[in-house]
Amino acid sequence: MKRLALAATLAVFGLAAAAPALAALKPGDKAPDFTAPAALAGKDFEFKLSKALKKGPVVLYFFPAAYTSGCTAEAHEFAEATPEFEKLGATVIGVTGGNVDRIKDFSKEHCRDKFAVAAANPALIKSYDVKLPLKDNMSNRTSYVIAPDGKILLTYSDLNFQGHVTKTMEAVKAYKGKK
């Protein structure tokens, strides 16, 4: 009975683990440029994708909401990997539509001052086709690696946070010609 209730709850919130979310943007597509309010190390700033791409590839990862267990664990993993991404010339940016009023604190506490977190509005979530089912203002868990020319190199969608850092790191290394 409890299993059935859990399955029903997961289905209502679009969190069925058996079927990862599928993002519409595919490798080779042009990533939509955007500007969004963001925070790094607890300090507010405006993130602009086209500006970040001038420095090198961008690892753009969408997550449902700050301060949830999976999103916090994923932020910790990206924080640990950020120095390696930086050595490869890549910028990491987390993007969420959930708890956007707390991204300043989240960037400091859970991103460990290593990478920025941006607040996504429904238009940004729609442009990347990462809407969490039944939650217009929240994104699913999708990671993109975007080349400096704005072309998507990798799209990886899975509500399980594990694997996002590994997949994005592999894509950045492949782009840079390093194994």
PLY file of the C-alpha trace (Angstrom):
ply
format ascii 1.0
element vertex 179
property float x
property float y
property float z
element edge 178
property int vertex1
property int vertex2
end_header
0.00 0.00 0.00
2.80 2.42 0.91
4.62 1.64 -2.36
1.51 2.40 -4.35
1.04 5.71 -2.53
4.69 6.63 -3.15
4.40 5.76 -6.86
1.25 7.85 -7.15
2.91 10.80 -5.41
5.98 10.58 -7.66
3.79 10.40 -10.75
1.81 13.49 -9.72
5.00 15.51 -9.36
6.54 14.09 -12.52
9.32 12.40 -10.59
9.04 8.86 -11.86
12.57 7.51 -11.68
12.02 4.95 -14.42
11.58 7.58 -17.12
14.17 10.37 -17.14
12.97 13.71 -18.46
13.87 14.43 -22.06
15.05 17.88 -23.06
14.09 19.13 -26.49
17.40 20.87 -27.16
19.78 18.39 -28.72
23.50 18.40 -29.47
24.10 20.66 -32.44
21.19 22.98 -31.58
21.91 26.63 -30.83
21.55 27.37 -27.12
19.20 30.27 -26.44
21.07 33.26 -25.05
19.72 34.61 -21.79
20.37 37.03 -18.99
19.28 36.13 -15.47
19.76 37.33 -11.91
22.45 35.21 -10.28
24.64 34.90 -7.21
28.22 33.79 -6.70
29.69 33.46 -3.22
26.58 35.19 -1.85
26.97 38.25 -4.08
24.31 39.23 -6.62
25.18 39.83 -10.27
23.63 39.44 -13.70
24.61 36.30 -15.62
24.63 36.52 -19.42
25.28 33.31 -21.34
26.88 35.00 -24.36
29.37 36.76 -22.09
30.33 33.50 -20.35
30.76 31.74 -23.72
33.45 34.28 -24.68
35.66 32.65 -22.00
35.08 29.06 -23.18
32.51 26.28 -22.92
29.69 26.58 -20.40
28.28 23.79 -18.25
24.69 24.90 -17.75
22.86 22.65 -15.35
19.20 23.06 -14.43
17.96 21.70 -11.11
14.48 21.71 -9.54
14.96 23.64 -6.27
17.66 24.84 -3.92
17.78 23.23 -0.50
16.35 19.87 -1.53
18.43 16.77 -0.87
19.24 15.83 -4.49
19.88 19.41 -5.57
22.13 20.05 -2.58
24.11 16.86 -3.27
24.44 17.81 -6.94
25.67 21.30 -6.01
28.31 19.74 -3.75
29.49 17.50 -6.61
29.69 20.42 -9.05
31.54 22.48 -6.41
34.13 19.72 -6.01
34.56 19.47 -9.79
34.61 23.21 -10.55
38.41 23.60 -10.27
38.86 20.86 -12.90
36.23 22.47 -15.15
38.08 25.78 -14.76
41.41 24.16 -15.75
39.65 23.13 -18.96
38.44 26.71 -19.50
34.80 25.90 -18.72
32.34 27.94 -16.66
29.80 26.13 -14.46
26.41 27.73 -13.80
23.50 26.18 -11.93
20.01 27.37 -12.84
16.81 26.89 -10.87
13.24 28.11 -10.91
12.63 26.82 -7.39
13.51 28.79 -4.25
14.94 31.63 -6.35
14.74 33.89 -3.30
17.43 31.68 -1.70
20.02 31.43 -4.48
22.28 33.93 -2.75
22.54 31.72 0.35
22.63 28.51 -1.72
25.58 29.82 -3.79
27.55 30.37 -0.61
26.50 27.37 1.46
26.10 24.56 -1.05
27.92 25.74 -4.16
30.73 26.56 -1.73
31.54 29.84 -3.46
32.83 27.85 -6.47
30.20 28.57 -9.13
27.22 30.81 -9.69
23.53 29.99 -9.44
20.98 31.80 -11.60
17.26 32.29 -11.07
15.21 31.01 -14.00
11.88 32.51 -14.92
9.24 30.44 -16.77
10.38 31.85 -20.16
13.96 30.64 -19.61
12.73 27.22 -18.48
10.54 27.02 -21.58
13.33 28.13 -23.96
15.50 25.22 -22.79
12.48 22.87 -22.59
13.28 21.79 -19.05
9.91 22.35 -17.38
9.18 19.99 -14.54
5.82 18.39 -15.37
2.94 20.08 -13.55
5.27 22.83 -12.25
5.50 25.69 -14.78
7.96 27.68 -12.69
10.34 24.79 -11.91
12.87 22.99 -14.05
13.69 19.33 -14.24
17.30 18.15 -13.85
19.00 18.67 -17.21
22.64 19.48 -17.89
23.95 21.08 -21.05
27.50 21.63 -22.24
27.61 24.54 -24.65
30.55 25.35 -26.94
31.80 28.94 -27.24
29.99 29.24 -30.60
26.69 28.61 -28.77
26.16 25.08 -30.08
25.06 22.44 -27.62
27.65 19.68 -27.23
25.78 17.57 -24.65
22.26 17.26 -23.31
21.82 15.01 -20.30
18.44 14.75 -18.56
17.92 12.56 -15.53
16.13 13.46 -12.29
18.78 11.47 -10.43
21.60 13.94 -9.77
24.27 11.26 -10.00
25.99 11.24 -13.35
25.54 14.90 -14.27
29.06 15.95 -13.23
30.64 12.91 -14.87
28.75 13.32 -18.15
29.42 17.06 -18.40
33.11 16.62 -17.52
33.47 13.95 -20.23
31.85 16.30 -22.78
34.12 19.22 -21.86
37.21 16.99 -22.04
36.13 15.62 -25.40
35.59 19.16 -26.69
39.02 20.20 -25.44
40.58 17.03 -26.91
41.66 15.70 -23.48
40.92 12.33 -22.01
0 1
1 2
2 3
3 4
4 5
5 6
6 7
7 8
8 9
9 10
10 11
11 12
12 13
13 14
14 15
15 16
16 17
17 18
18 19
19 20
20 21
21 22
22 23
23 24
24 25
25 26
26 27
27 28
28 29
29 30
30 31
31 32
32 33
33 34
34 35
35 36
36 37
37 38
38 39
39 40
40 41
41 42
42 43
43 44
44 45
45 46
46 47
47 48
48 49
49 50
50 51
51 52
52 53
53 54
54 55
55 56
56 57
57 58
58 59
59 60
60 61
61 62
62 63
63 64
64 65
65 66
66 67
67 68
68 69
69 70
70 71
71 72
72 73
73 74
74 75
75 76
76 77
77 78
78 79
79 80
80 81
81 82
82 83
83 84
84 85
85 86
86 87
87 88
88 89
89 90
90 91
91 92
92 93
93 94
94 95
95 96
96 97
97 98
98 99
99 100
100 101
101 102
102 103
103 104
104 105
105 106
106 107
107 108
108 109
109 110
110 111
111 112
112 113
113 114
114 115
115 116
116 117
117 118
118 119
119 120
120 121
121 122
122 123
123 124
124 125
125 126
126 127
127 128
128 129
129 130
130 131
131 132
132 133
133 134
134 135
135 136
136 137
137 138
138 139
139 140
140 141
141 142
142 143
143 144
144 145
145 146
146 147
147 148
148 149
149 150
150 151
151 152
152 153
153 154
154 155
155 156
156 157
157 158
158 159
159 160
160 161
161 162
162 163
163 164
164 165
165 166
166 167
167 168
168 169
169 170
170 171
171 172
172 173
173 174
174 175
175 176
176 177
177 178
